[in-house]
Every structure is written in structure tokens, then in C-alpha cells.
Amino acid sequence: MRKTFLLAGILFIQQSMAQQKMTPELLWQLGRVSGETVTDDGTVIFGVSRYNLQENKSERNLWAIPAGGGAAKQLTTSPGGESIVKLLPNGRIVYSYKGQLWEMDKDGANAVQRTEIEGGMQNVRISPDGAHILFSKEVKLEKISGTDLYPDLPKSNVQVYTSLNYRHWDTWEDGNYNHVFYATWDAATGKVGTPVDIMKDEKFDCPQMPFGGGEDFTWSPDGKQIIYVCKKKHGKEYAVSTNTDIYRYTLATGNTENLSEGMMGYDVAPAFSADGKRMLWLSMERDGFEADKNDIIEYDLATGKRSNLTAKWDGTVSAACFSKNDGRIFFLAVTKGTEQLFEVSAGNIRQLTKGQHDLNGFVGQHGNRMVVTRTDMNRAAELYTVDLKTGAVKQLSDVNNDIYSNLQKSKVEERWIKTTDGQQMLAWVIYPPDFDASKKYPTLLYCQGGPQSALSQFYSYRWNFQLMAAQGYIVIAPNRRGMPGHGVKWNADISKDWGGQPIRDYLSAIDDISKEPYVDKARLGAVGASYGGYSVFMLAGVHKKRFKTFIAHDGLFDLRSWYGTTEELWFANWDIGAYFNKDDAKSYDQYNPSNFVNNWNAPIMIVQGGIDFRVGIEQGLQAYQAAQLKGLKSKLVYFPEENHWVLGAQNAIAWQREFFGWLKETL
């Protein structure tokens, strides 16, 4: 069987065979699975996104599969992406497509458009009683640019700001804000009444910027109230705070109350119990600390009492939900380099699953089965079920089996390393699929970003360990200081110590793996993005000739100029501090990579996104210019239209070609 793919005039031929290895092109052929919902009769509805490299865009369609297992059936084929809104009593499905509501049979047949709302709607929710719809939409509240300010100057593109936050992630502030609306809804005719803005005239966002979605608001089970998440701060206050709150809006009165009043950190992800008597949300305690311990708060609707269910647990929660049938509470959390399913009851926490995998998203529940998404370093996300009695994990979907069944896997091992301060640190070691211990291999130290994101069994479409190993590299990926899954203190210890113990942890990891006879100590490289890119810049100045080459993507090179240009200042203030504060001088002296450029002595490739406002373009340009002026072999790979990530399909292929091309050339 042969498949052909055309990309930018180059023909790729994939020959199916038992000993195939992962390539960048093959990686981008994978279907990307994401869950939608589970129906009462046990049908799991999920989405599959596929990328067309030639057209440089993706297509997402809905599929259905029985929760107990069986063949999956495609429900939608229209260009664009659909998402489930509501399952009707008659078995029909209401879904959102291109900003409007549509309805179809359970098998995808007889699709009809139900609304024609000018400008469309986002994140639509139909109330439990079917009488109202809830959705988000942008509203214009400020005049900031061009003809908004000066109608008589139609060719002016001036932008005028008088406060922070004037840009976020990859977008300049334009005076528009995400607001939540509700309206009456006639299910029989599809007629929508006059929308009501429950945040009228408020210069705040719900969903939150830049990544919030439908999870930021929901109906109460009786359909009489709306619960939503919002950080009700503006300007400089917004830029330095993480204090989101959980708000309750009552339709009958139009009143809004703050259910998390006095809780100063992130409060997000509200969800109701099936009986409507309890609610939960995730909460961080400290304002400004975006990676603080995440706890589960239970809220009693009758009494208003709030209870922290995980306060005494030495971990941080990723996601939580109520059981569909008996009020139990389940949550996902990282533990020792994997993400697992837990249950909390009366303050007692029980781990339900084990294994070398990540369970990283709730889809829904049917009977005693919880449907989740699962990844590991050899496999992209698929749907799995967890038996809530035994903890057994069973594969449900097999979207990518045609590729993985013919693909060599990499061996992935835990390695425990003693750090310079006497701690035990977990590192993942990923070996080439045809690894031979009698040979010597070039080895990459992978430096994780975040800096407080987990290095677990994730599957990335850019920083893909399976792909790296398939090119003949051993990869060591240490859970250095700052990562969740090893206790709250380990997670927090990186703040204000970016260039200290975490960098020593990295050196401990590469020194430890270098003791193995199959590691070629003359061919070691360090690679990473964001804080990982910072780590690469820092290591380049302190590595003492350990490494032969470096790759830094969107890394922080000079902390003073970074502080002056990054947008989420709560992060900068907490983790590094301000350069003009004497108490924070250590970050800008001992832990500033630009201070160590005189020690750079190895080739370095620098990757930079043009609309990255988290780590601005000046960081990559300064690092490249320094390397060039020092006469080092160096390369700048610049993506004008990419942000802190590389999202375009063809740009991602180009990124991987440059990445592996540089390693082949210098390592």
C-alpha cells in the first residue's frame, strides 16, 4: 500500500512496512483526537482534527463510538469544525458550526441549520430546561486605534494606550472584550430572543484571555443562574494579578455575586453535581503565582460553605469533575512523571490508575466507566475508558492505529538521579527504536519550558521525543526543580532561582547519563523552548565544554529587556522580580544569560516567533547577534507569523527540518 503527499512541490512517498520510523511528515498525518461528550445511552462523541499540509490548514469532524467498545462512525463532513452543544430528548444532537446552531440525527444524518445570528456565537450552551441559550461574543468598549479615534483619517493605523495590559500573548488590545450573553430559545423553531449581556459595560473578559473557552461559564442545573469565571481587573491591575473569581448571575433579578470572594488566586473550572446541590472549582491560593498548588473547592449551594478538599494533599490538581450518578469527585493530577486519575472522598485521596501514561482530559461517564484521553511518549491522544471500581484502563478509539501498527516504538525508561543538593530526581530517557547498547549515540538534554509545567508522558507535535529518538538520538528529559508531581515544595522551588538549582539539576542529568558506555560524550546537545530556551542560553555560558551544540526556541536571553516587554507581569514579578527592585538583583546578575555570553563557545541555533509577546522578538535577535559578533557558528530561524508556539503545519515541518538539520550538521 502506498500513500502520496504533496508539500510545497516536494513529493513524499510513504511505504507501509513493519519497521517504519517516525518522521516529521508522518507525525503531521496523525489524527488529533479530542473528546466532546458521552450520551445517556453510552455513545461517546469525539472530534478528530487532520492537517492538510498542502493547504496549510486543519479540518475537524465529529465521530461517535460506543462507550463499551466497537466501530467508530463519522458524523460530520462539512469544512470547518463542529462542537456538541446539547443532546435532545428525541435523540437529535444540537451542535455549533461556524457560529450558528445546527441539529442532526444521532448518526449524523438530516443536518439542518437552526439559527442565523448576525456575527455568530461562540461557546454556545443551551440551558437544562431548553428555554435559553448562553454564549460569548466580543463587544466594543474602548476606542484605541485608527478610525475609531479619528474617523477623518481613514488610512491611519495608529494605536494609542494609556495603561497596561496593551497586548496579550500574540494580540494587541483593540478595545474589544469577550462578554457572556443569554437569550430565550425556541427549540422547535430555532428562534433566538434579544440577547442580554450579563457583563454590560464591564471592561473585563469572559472567556478569559488568551486561552479561555466554554469551560469558563455554565448553567446551573435548574437553568435559573449562570456561573462564570472572570478576572474583574483592568489595566495595570490586570497585568500584575491572577485573581480570577467565580461569579453567579441570577436571570430573574439580574444580580451578580462573587462566590469566591476573598480567594486571591486563580479560581476556575466551575462544575455542578448532578443533583444541583453542590459545585466545585479549582483554586490557587496566592495572587500572582500562576503555578501555585491547585486545589479542589467544594461549594454547598444551600449554605454557601466552601471546603478545600485537597488542602492537605502534597500535589496539584489538573482537572476535576463530579461523578454522573453518585456525587463522587474525581480528579486528574501529575505524580512522578505521569498523569493519573484520583478520587477524593471525605478528605481521603485514592489513586485509581497507574502506568506509564498521561490521562489528560475528562470526556464523560457512562455507568462505571469514565471516558478520558490518554497519551504516552510513543502515542498521540486516543480515547480510553477507566473502570471506576478497578482502575483498569482500556483503549476505546483507534484513530491512528494504521500508522502506529507499522511504527517502531522507542524504549522509555525512568532514571533516578542524585542532584547536587542530595535529592532524587526523576528523568525520562528515550532511546532510538533500534537501540544497540554496544554502540555509541549522540545524546540530547531536553530542557522543559513552563517553567512549572509537568514533564510527564505527554505527546507533542513539535517537541516530540519519539521523533527525536527516531533520528538516532538518545534523549534525557529530567523533572528538574519547578515541575509538578514531586510535591508542592519541589514545584515552587524554581521561583526566583531560575539560574540556580534547576540549572544544576540539568547538569546533574547530563553528567549522569554520560556515564553510560552507549552515550557519546563528544556529541552532547542541549535543546529547549521558553524557560527551556532560557536554560539553553544559561547552559551555554556555564557548561564548561560539556555540550557540542545548542538549540534555543523563544528563550529569555536578557532579563532586563524581557521584563520591559513581556505582557503577563504577574509571572515576571513572582518568578524573577523587577530589575529596578534591589531585592531582585540576583535574578538580573547571577541568573541573567546575557551576562555569560563571554563564555559561549559552541554552535547555537536560535528560533524566534515574530508575534511572541510572552518572550518578545528582541530576545532571539539579541542572542543571535551576540553569537554572530563572537564569531560562533550560529543560525537564526525566524517565523514572522508564529507566536510562542509554532502552529502552522508547514511552519512546523520547516521547524523540524531546521531542528534536525542543525543537529546533523553540528552534532
C-alpha positions in Angstrom: 0.0 0.0 0.0 1.4 3.4 -1.0 0.2 6.9 0.1 1.5 10.1 -1.6 1.6 13.6 -0.1 2.5 16.8 -1.9 4.0 19.6 0.1 5.4 22.8 -1.5 6.3 21.0 -4.7 8.0 18.1 -3.0 6.6 14.6 -3.2 6.7 12.4 -0.1 6.1 8.7 -0.6 5.2 6.7 2.5 5.8 3.0 2.1 3.9 0.9 4.7 6.3 -1.5 6.3 6.7 -3.1 9.6 9.9 -1.3 10.6 8.9 2.3 9.8 10.3 5.1 12.0 8.6 8.4 12.9 9.3 11.4 10.5 8.1 15.0 10.6 5.7 14.3 7.7 4.3 11.2 9.3 3.8 13.0 12.6 1.6 15.5 10.9 -0.5 12.8 9.3 -1.8 11.7 12.7 -5.4 12.4 13.5 -5.7 14.6 16.6 -8.3 13.2 19.0 -10.3 15.4 21.5 -13.3 14.4 23.5 -16.8 16.0 23.3 -19.3 14.2 25.4 -20.9 10.9 26.4 -24.7 10.4 25.8 -27.0 8.8 28.3 -27.2 5.7 26.2 -23.4 5.3 26.2 -22.3 6.9 22.9 -19.0 8.7 23.1 -18.8 11.7 20.7 -15.3 13.0 19.9 -13.5 15.2 17.4 -10.7 14.3 15.1 -8.6 17.0 13.5 -6.4 16.3 10.5 -4.0 18.7 8.8 -3.8 19.2 5.1 -0.1 20.2 4.6 -0.7 21.3 1.0 -3.4 23.8 2.1 -1.7 24.5 5.4 -4.9 24.2 7.4 -6.8 21.7 9.6 -10.2 20.1 9.4 -12.1 18.8 12.5 -15.0 16.4 12.3 -17.2 14.7 14.8 -17.2 10.9 15.4 -19.2 8.5 17.6 -18.3 5.2 19.3 -20.0 3.1 21.9 -18.5 3.5 25.4 -18.3 -0.3 25.7 -16.2 -0.5 22.5 -16.9 -1.0 18.8 -16.5 0.7 15.5 -16.4 4.5 15.3 -18.7 6.3 12.9 -18.1 9.7 11.3 -20.9 12.1 12.0 -19.9 15.3 10.2 -18.0 16.1 7.0 -18.5 19.8 6.5 -15.4 22.0 6.1 -14.6 23.7 9.4 -15.0 22.4 12.9 -18.1 21.4 14.9 -18.7 21.1 18.6 -21.5 19.5 20.6 -23.9 21.8 22.4 -26.8 19.6 23.6 -28.3 16.2 23.3 -32.1 16.4 22.9 -34.6 14.0 24.4 -35.7 12.9 20.9 -32.2 11.7 20.2 -31.2 14.6 17.9 -28.0 16.4 18.5 -27.6 20.2 18.6 -24.1 21.4 17.6 -22.3 24.6 16.9 -20.8 25.1 13.4 -19.4 28.4 12.1 -21.0 30.4 14.9 -24.5 29.0 14.4 -26.6 26.2 15.9 -27.3 23.1 13.8 -29.2 20.0 14.5 -28.7 16.4 13.3 -29.7 12.9 13.9 -27.6 10.8 16.3 -26.0 9.1 13.3 -25.1 12.5 11.7 -28.0 12.4 9.1 -30.5 15.1 8.3 -28.5 18.1 9.5 -30.3 21.4 9.5 -29.3 25.0 10.5 -31.3 26.3 13.4 -30.0 29.9 13.9 -28.9 32.8 11.8 -27.4 35.2 14.4 -25.5 38.2 12.9 -21.8 37.9 13.7 -22.3 34.3 15.1 -22.0 32.9 18.6 -19.1 31.3 20.4 -19.1 28.6 23.1 -22.9 28.1 23.0 -24.7 26.4 25.9 -28.4 25.5 26.0 -30.0 25.7 29.4 -31.0 22.3 31.1 -34.7 23.2 30.6 -34.1 24.1 26.9 -35.6 27.6 27.4 -32.4 29.7 26.9 -29.1 29.7 25.2 -25.8 31.0 26.6 -22.9 32.2 24.5 -19.9 34.5 24.3 -19.3 37.3 21.9 -17.0 40.3 21.6 -18.2 43.8 22.4 -16.5 47.1 21.7 -16.0 49.2 24.8 -12.9 51.3 24.1 -11.6 53.4 21.2 -7.9 52.6 20.7 -6.9 52.6 17.1 -7.3 54.1 13.6 -10.7 55.3 12.5 -12.2 54.6 16.0 -10.2 57.6 17.2 -10.0 59.7 14.1 -12.8 59.0 11.6 -11.4 61.7 9.3 -8.1 59.8 8.9 -9.2 56.5 7.3 -5.6 55.5 6.4 -4.2 55.9 9.9 -3.4 52.8 11.8 -2.3 54.5 15.0 -2.8 52.7 18.3 -3.0 54.7 21.5 -2.7 53.2 25.0 -2.8 54.8 28.4 -2.5 51.7 30.6 -1.4 48.1 30.7 -2.3 45.4 29.5 -1.9 46.7 26.0 -1.1 43.4 24.4 -1.5 39.7 25.3 0.1 36.5 24.0 0.0 37.4 20.3 -2.7 40.1 20.0 -2.7 43.8 20.6 -5.5 45.2 22.7 -8.2 46.6 20.3 -10.9 47.7 22.7 -13.0 44.6 22.3 -13.9 42.4 25.3 -15.3 38.9 25.5 -18.7 39.0 27.2 -21.3 36.4 28.2 -24.8 36.7 26.8 -28.1 34.7 27.3 -31.3 34.8 25.3 -34.6 32.9 25.1 -34.5 30.0 22.7 -37.3 28.2 20.9 -36.1 24.7 20.2 -38.9 24.0 17.8 -38.3 26.9 15.5 -34.7 27.8 16.4 -35.8 31.4 17.1 -33.5 33.3 19.5 -34.7 36.2 21.6 -32.9 39.5 22.2 -29.5 38.7 23.8 -28.8 40.1 27.3 -25.2 41.0 28.1 -24.7 39.9 31.7 -21.4 41.9 31.9 -22.8 45.1 30.3 -20.2 47.9 30.1 -17.6 45.9 32.0 -14.1 46.1 30.6 -13.3 42.5 31.5 -13.2 39.2 29.6 -15.1 36.0 29.9 -13.9 33.7 28.5 -10.5 34.7 29.9 -7.7 35.8 27.6 -5.8 34.4 25.9 -6.9 30.7 26.2 -10.3 30.6 27.9 -13.3 28.9 26.3 -16.6 27.4 27.1 -15.3 25.9 30.3 -15.4 29.5 31.8 -19.2 29.6 32.0 -22.0 27.2 32.6 -25.7 26.9 33.5 -26.9 26.0 37.0 -28.9 22.6 36.8 -32.2 24.5 37.2 -31.4 26.9 34.4 -32.1 29.9 36.6 -28.5 31.0 37.1 -25.3 31.4 35.2 -21.9 30.7 36.7 -18.9 32.3 35.1 -15.1 32.9 35.6 -13.7 36.4 35.3 -10.7 38.5 36.4 -12.5 41.8 37.1 -9.4 43.9 36.9 -8.4 46.4 34.2 -5.1 48.0 33.0 -2.1 47.7 35.3 -4.1 45.8 37.9 -4.9 43.1 35.3 -1.3 42.8 34.2 0.0 42.0 37.7 -2.8 39.8 39.1 -4.0 36.2 38.7 -7.1 36.8 40.9 -10.0 35.4 38.8 -13.2 34.7 40.6 -16.4 32.6 40.3 -19.5 34.7 39.7 -23.2 33.8 39.9 -25.7 35.7 37.8 -29.4 35.3 38.5 -31.7 35.7 35.5 -34.8 36.7 37.4 -33.1 39.7 39.2 -30.0 40.5 37.0 -27.9 40.4 40.2 -24.3 39.2 40.2 -22.5 37.8 43.3 -18.9 36.7 43.8 -18.9 33.1 45.2 -15.1 33.1 45.7 -14.8 36.5 47.5 -11.6 36.7 49.5 -9.9 33.9 47.5 -7.0 35.7 45.9 -5.5 33.4 43.2 -6.9 31.6 40.2 -10.4 30.3 40.6 -11.6 28.4 37.5 -13.4 25.4 36.0 -16.8 25.5 37.8 -18.9 22.3 37.7 -22.1 21.2 39.3 -23.1 17.9 40.9 -25.9 16.0 39.1 -28.4 16.9 41.9 -27.5 20.6 41.7 -26.8 20.9 45.4 -23.0 21.2 45.2 -20.5 22.9 43.0 -16.8 22.6 42.7 -14.0 24.6 41.1 -10.2 24.7 41.0 -8.4 27.3 43.1 -4.9 28.6 43.7 -4.3 30.5 47.0 -1.8 33.2 46.1 -2.4 36.2 43.8 0.4 36.5 41.2 1.6 32.9 41.4 0.2 31.2 38.3 1.7 27.8 39.1 0.6 27.7 42.8 -0.8 24.5 44.2 -4.2 23.9 42.5 -6.9 22.6 45.0 -10.5 21.5 44.7 -13.0 23.7 46.3 -16.4 22.3 47.1 -19.3 24.8 47.5 -22.6 24.0 49.2 -25.3 25.8 47.3 -27.7 25.8 50.2 -25.3 27.1 52.9 -22.6 28.9 50.9 -20.0 26.9 52.7 -16.6 26.4 50.9 -14.4 23.4 51.6 -10.9 22.8 50.4 -10.9 19.0 49.6 -7.2 18.7 48.8 -5.7 21.2 51.2 -3.6 18.6 53.0 -2.5 16.7 49.8 1.0 17.3 48.6 0.1 17.7 45.0 -1.6 19.9 42.4 -4.8 19.2 40.5 -5.1 19.4 36.7 -8.9 18.8 36.3 -11.8 17.7 38.4 -15.4 16.6 37.9 -18.4 15.1 39.8 -19.4 11.5 39.1 -22.5 11.4 36.9 -24.5 9.1 39.1 -23.4 9.2 42.8 -21.8 12.5 43.6 -18.3 11.3 43.9 -15.5 13.6 42.9 -12.7 12.5 40.5 -9.6 14.5 39.5 -6.5 14.3 37.3 -3.1 15.1 38.6 0.6 14.6 37.8 2.5 12.2 40.0 6.1 11.2 39.5 6.2 12.0 35.8 2.8 10.6 34.8 -0.8 11.9 35.0 -3.3 9.7 36.7 -6.9 9.5 37.8 -7.7 10.1 41.5 -10.8 10.1 43.7 -11.3 12.4 46.8 -13.8 11.5 49.5 -14.2 13.0 53.0 -10.6 14.4 52.7 -9.2 11.0 51.7 -7.5 10.7 48.3 -7.2 7.5 46.4 -5.2 7.0 43.2 -7.3 4.9 40.8 -4.9 4.4 37.9 -1.2 3.6 37.4 1.0 3.2 34.4 3.5 4.9 32.1 0.9 7.2 30.6 -0.9 10.5 31.0 -4.7 10.6 31.5 -5.2 14.2 30.5 -8.8 15.0 29.8 -12.3 14.1 31.0 -14.8 13.3 28.3 -17.7 11.9 30.3 -19.1 9.0 32.2 -21.3 6.1 31.4 -22.2 3.7 34.2 -19.0 2.7 35.9 -16.8 3.8 33.0 -15.0 7.2 32.9 -14.0 8.2 29.4 -10.7 10.1 29.2 -8.0 10.9 26.7 -4.6 9.2 27.1 -1.1 9.8 25.8 2.4 8.5 26.2 5.7 9.3 24.6 5.1 6.7 21.9 1.4 7.5 21.2 -0.7 10.6 20.5 -4.0 11.1 22.3 -6.7 8.5 21.9 -9.9 7.8 23.9 -9.7 5.3 26.8 -12.1 4.1 29.5 -11.3 3.7 33.2 -13.2 1.2 35.3 -14.0 3.3 38.4 -14.0 0.2 40.6 -10.8 -1.5 39.5 -8.8 1.4 37.9 -8.3 -0.7 34.7 -7.5 1.5 31.7 -8.8 0.2 28.3 -8.3 1.7 24.8 -11.5 2.8 23.1 -10.7 4.7 19.9 -8.0 3.7 17.4 -7.8 6.7 15.1 -4.1 6.3 14.5 -3.7 2.5 14.6 -2.9 2.4 10.9 0.2 4.4 11.5 1.3 3.1 14.9 0.9 -0.5 14.0 3.7 -0.2 11.4 5.9 2.1 13.6 8.9 1.2 15.7 8.5 2.3 19.3 11.1 3.9 21.4 12.0 2.4 24.8 11.2 4.9 27.5 12.8 4.4 30.9 12.7 6.0 34.3 16.1 7.1 35.6 16.5 8.4 39.2 19.4 10.8 39.6 21.1 12.3 42.7 21.1 16.1 42.5 23.9 18.4 43.8 21.8 19.0 46.9 21.3 15.3 47.6 17.7 15.0 46.3 16.4 12.2 44.0 15.3 13.5 40.6 13.3 11.5 38.0 14.4 11.7 34.4 12.8 10.1 31.4 15.3 8.5 29.0 14.0 7.9 25.4 16.1 5.5 23.3 16.3 5.2 19.5 13.8 2.5 18.3 16.7 0.2 17.1 18.9 1.0 20.1 22.0 -1.2 20.5 23.8 -0.8 23.8 27.1 -1.8 22.2 27.1 1.3 20.1 27.6 5.0 21.0 24.8 7.6 20.4 24.6 11.4 20.3 22.5 12.5 23.3 20.2 15.4 23.8 19.4 17.1 27.1 15.8 18.3 26.8 15.0 21.4 28.8 11.3 21.8 29.6 9.5 25.1 29.4 6.9 26.5 31.8 8.9 26.8 33.9 6.4 24.9 36.2 4.8 22.7 33.6 4.9 18.9 34.0 7.4 16.7 32.2 5.1 13.7 32.0 4.1 11.2 29.4 2.8 14.0 27.0 2.9 13.7 23.2 3.9 17.0 21.5 3.7 17.7 17.8 6.8 19.8 17.9 8.9 18.7 20.9 8.3 15.1 20.1 10.6 12.6 21.8 9.5 9.7 19.6 10.6 11.8 16.6 13.9 12.8 18.1 14.8 9.3 19.1 13.8 8.0 15.6 16.6 10.2 14.1 19.2 8.3 16.2 19.4 10.4 19.3 19.1 9.4 23.0 17.0 12.0 24.8 17.2 12.6 28.5 14.3 14.7 29.9 14.8 15.5 33.6 12.0 16.5 36.0 14.2 19.3 37.4 13.2 21.7 40.1 9.9 23.5 39.3 7.9 20.7 38.0 4.6 19.3 39.5 4.3 15.7 40.5 7.0 15.6 43.1 5.4 17.6 45.9 4.4 21.3 46.3 7.9 22.4 47.5 9.7 20.9 44.5 7.2 22.6 42.2 7.7 26.0 43.9 11.4 26.0 44.4 12.3 27.4 40.9 10.8 30.8 41.6 13.5 33.5 42.0 16.1 30.7 41.4 15.9 30.2 37.6 19.6 30.0 37.1 20.4 28.2 40.3 19.4 24.7 41.4 17.3 24.0 38.2 20.4 24.5 36.0 22.5 22.4 38.4 19.7 19.7 38.0 20.2 19.8 34.3 23.9 19.4 34.6 23.4 16.5 37.0 21.2 14.8 34.5 23.6 15.1 31.5 26.5 14.0 33.7 24.7 11.0 35.0 23.5 9.7 31.6 27.0 10.4 30.2 28.4 7.6 32.5 26.7 5.1 30.2 29.0 3.5 27.6 26.5 3.9 24.9 26.4 7.7 25.3 29.0 9.6 23.1 30.3 12.3 25.5 31.8 14.1 22.5 28.3 14.5 20.9 26.0 16.1 23.6 23.4 18.8 22.8 21.0 20.9 24.8 17.6 21.9 23.4 14.6 23.7 24.7 11.9 26.4 24.4 10.6 29.2 26.6 12.2 28.6 30.1 13.8 25.7 28.3 15.3 28.3 25.8 16.4 30.3 28.8 18.0 27.2 30.2 19.9 26.6 26.9 21.2 30.2 26.9 22.2 29.8 30.5 23.9 26.4 30.0 25.8 27.8 27.0 27.6 30.1 29.5 28.2 27.6 32.3 28.5 24.2 30.7 32.3 24.0 30.7 32.5 22.4 27.3 30.1 19.6 28.1 27.9 20.4 25.0 28.8 20.5 21.4 25.7 22.3 20.2 22.6 24.2 21.4 19.1 25.0 20.1 17.0 27.7 21.9 13.4 28.4 20.9 11.8 31.6 22.2 14.1 31.7 25.1 14.8 34.5 27.6 18.2 35.9 26.8 18.4 39.2 28.6 16.1 39.5 31.6 16.1 43.3 31.8 14.8 43.8 28.3 12.5 40.8 28.7 10.9 42.4 31.8 10.3 45.6 29.9 8.4 43.9 27.0 6.6 40.8 28.4 2.8 41.1 29.0 1.8 38.9 31.9 3.7 40.8 34.6 2.3 38.7 37.4 4.5 35.9 36.2 7.6 38.1 35.8 7.1 39.6 39.3 6.6 36.3 41.0 9.3 34.2 39.3 12.0 36.7 38.6 11.1 40.1 40.1 11.6 43.6 38.7 15.0 44.7 37.7 14.6 48.1 39.5 13.9 46.3 42.8 17.1 45.8 44.9 15.7 42.6 46.4 15.5 41.1 42.9 19.1 41.9 41.8 20.2 38.3 42.0 18.0 37.3 39.0 19.4 40.1 36.9 23.0 39.4 37.9 23.8 35.8 38.6 20.9 34.3 36.6 20.8 36.5 33.5 22.1 34.6 30.4 23.3 37.7 28.6 25.8 38.2 31.4 27.6 35.0 30.5 27.9 35.4 26.7 31.7 35.7 27.1 31.7 32.0 28.0 29.8 30.9 24.9 32.0 28.5 22.9 29.7 26.2 21.0 27.4 26.4 17.9 23.9 27.7 18.7 20.7 27.9 16.7 18.1 30.4 17.8 14.4 30.1 16.9 12.1 33.1 17.3 8.4 33.8 16.7 7.5 37.3 15.3 4.3 37.7 17.3 5.5 36.2 20.6 4.6 38.7 23.2 5.4 36.4 26.1 9.1 36.3 25.1 9.5 39.2 22.7 11.4 39.2 19.4 14.2 41.2 20.9 15.3 38.2 22.9 16.1 35.9 20.0 17.6 38.7 18.0 19.9 39.8 20.8 21.1 36.2 21.3 21.7 35.7 17.6 23.6 39.0 17.3 25.8 38.2 20.3 26.7 34.7 18.8 27.5 36.3 15.4 29.6 39.0 16.9 31.5 36.4 18.9 32.2 34.5 15.7 30.3 31.4 16.7 28.7 29.2 14.2 25.1 30.3 14.6 21.7 30.4 12.9 18.5 32.4 13.3 15.3 30.7 12.3 12.6 33.3 12.3 8.8 32.7 11.9 7.2 36.2 11.4 3.6 35.0 12.0 4.1 32.5 14.8 3.7 33.3 18.5 5.3 31.5 21.4 4.5 28.2 19.6 4.7 27.1 16.0 1.1 26.4 15.0 1.1 26.4 11.2 1.5 22.9 9.7 4.1 23.9 7.0 6.0 26.1 9.5 6.1 23.1 11.9 7.6 20.9 9.2 10.1 23.7 8.4 10.9 23.9 12.2 11.6 20.2 12.4 13.8 20.2 9.2 15.8 23.1 10.6 16.0 21.4 14.1 17.3 18.0 12.8 19.4 19.7 10.0 21.2 21.7 12.7 21.8 18.6 14.9 23.1 16.6 11.9 25.4 19.5 11.0 26.8 20.3 14.4 26.4 17.1 16.5 
